[in-house]
Every structure is written in C-alpha cells, then in structure tokens.
Amino acid sequence: MPDPIPLAPRRDDTAADMRSLVQLGQEEPQPVPASTTPVVEPPDDADATTLKAALLDAGITTTADDDAAVQALARLDTGTVQAVARWMRTKKPDTPKLTK
C-alpha cells in the first residue's frame, strides 16, 4: 500500500459560527440588542396606601386577593390612582324605594 499523501488542513470560513470567528480574532463581537421587555417599576407605597384608605373609607374589608389588586392598581401613574381613590370615596345618593 502506498504512503498517504499529506494534505493541508481544510479551511472553510463559511462553516464557522460567529462566536468561533470572534474567538479566532477574525471578526468583531456583535452588539447585543437592547432588551424589549418593559421595565416594571415597583408600586409606590403612597399610592397603595391611598387606595387602601379609600377602601376603608368605603367600608370595604380587604382580603389577600384585594391586596394583590391594590398592588396592581398602585403600579399605575399617581394621577390614575388618585382618580380611582376619588371614585371609591364618592357616595351614591340615596335613591327612593318604590312601594307597592
């Protein structure tokens, strides 16, 4: 059997992934795109307190589910929280009862 013919290693830049090319120093690292997830700010404690006070003024006893809803509403802007609290504090006028 004849001796094998020595061959140069095969080089195919098109088969490499970008990470390998960066590690080899052949390409620059690609920029990382900015995150598209919105940043959720923690609720303002003052807004949550305002909502809880409005519920108490309205005579509503809160449960754990209510506290979760208050925290979700407190994430809204302060103007919206103030409007919701004002709505809860507004008393309904007494309506006359119909008699038969």
C-alpha positions as CSV (number, residue, x, y, z in Angstrom):
1,M,0.0,0.0,0.0
2,P,1.4,3.4,-0.9
3,D,2.1,6.0,1.8
4,P,-0.7,8.5,2.4
5,I,-0.3,11.9,0.8
6,P,-0.1,14.7,3.4
7,L,-2.7,17.3,2.9
8,A,-3.1,20.8,4.4
9,P,-5.9,21.2,6.9
10,R,-9.1,22.3,5.2
11,R,-10.2,25.8,6.0
12,D,-13.7,26.9,5.3
13,D,-14.6,30.3,6.9
14,T,-18.2,30.0,5.8
15,A,-18.8,27.0,8.0
16,A,-17.8,28.8,11.2
17,D,-20.3,30.3,13.5
18,M,-19.8,34.0,14.7
19,R,-18.6,33.0,18.1
20,S,-15.8,30.9,16.7
21,L,-14.8,33.7,14.3
22,V,-14.7,36.1,17.2
23,Q,-12.6,33.7,19.3
24,L,-10.2,33.3,16.4
25,G,-9.9,37.0,16.1
26,Q,-11.3,37.1,12.6
27,E,-14.5,39.1,13.4
28,E,-15.5,41.7,15.9
29,P,-18.1,40.8,18.5
30,Q,-21.7,41.6,17.5
31,P,-23.5,44.3,19.5
32,V,-26.1,43.0,22.0
33,P,-29.6,44.4,21.2
34,A,-31.4,46.3,23.9
35,S,-34.0,44.4,25.9
36,T,-37.5,44.8,24.6
37,T,-39.2,43.9,27.9
38,P,-40.7,46.9,29.6
39,V,-39.2,47.8,33.0
40,V,-41.8,47.5,35.7
41,E,-41.3,49.9,38.5
42,P,-42.3,48.7,42.0
43,P,-45.5,50.3,43.1
44,D,-45.4,53.5,45.1
45,D,-46.2,52.7,48.7
46,A,-48.0,56.1,49.0
47,D,-50.3,55.1,46.1
48,A,-51.1,51.7,47.7
49,T,-51.8,53.4,51.0
50,T,-54.1,55.9,49.3
51,L,-56.1,53.0,47.7
52,K,-56.3,51.1,51.0
53,A,-57.5,54.2,52.8
54,A,-60.2,54.8,50.2
55,L,-61.3,51.1,50.5
56,L,-61.5,51.5,54.3
57,D,-63.5,54.8,53.9
58,A,-65.9,53.0,51.7
59,G,-66.4,50.3,54.4
60,I,-64.7,47.5,52.4
61,T,-62.7,44.9,54.3
62,T,-59.8,43.8,52.2
63,T,-58.7,40.2,51.6
64,A,-55.4,38.8,50.2
65,D,-56.9,39.0,46.7
66,D,-57.8,42.6,47.3
67,D,-54.3,43.4,48.4
68,A,-53.0,41.9,45.2
69,A,-55.4,44.1,43.2
70,V,-54.4,47.2,45.2
71,Q,-50.7,46.5,44.4
72,A,-51.6,46.1,40.7
73,L,-53.5,49.4,40.7
74,A,-50.7,51.1,42.6
75,R,-48.4,50.4,39.6
76,L,-50.5,52.9,37.6
77,D,-49.5,56.5,37.5
78,T,-50.3,58.6,40.6
79,G,-53.0,60.6,38.8
80,T,-54.9,57.5,37.9
81,V,-54.6,56.1,41.4
82,Q,-55.9,59.4,42.8
83,A,-58.9,59.2,40.4
84,V,-59.7,55.6,41.4
85,A,-59.5,56.6,45.1
86,R,-61.8,59.6,44.5
87,W,-64.3,57.3,42.8
88,M,-64.3,55.0,45.8
89,R,-64.9,57.8,48.2
90,T,-67.8,59.2,46.2
91,K,-71.0,58.3,47.9
92,K,-74.0,57.2,46.0
93,P,-77.1,59.4,46.5
94,D,-79.9,57.7,48.3
95,T,-82.5,56.5,45.9
96,P,-86.1,56.4,46.9
97,K,-87.5,52.9,47.3
98,L,-90.5,52.0,45.3
99,T,-93.6,51.0,47.3
100,K,-96.4,48.7,46.0
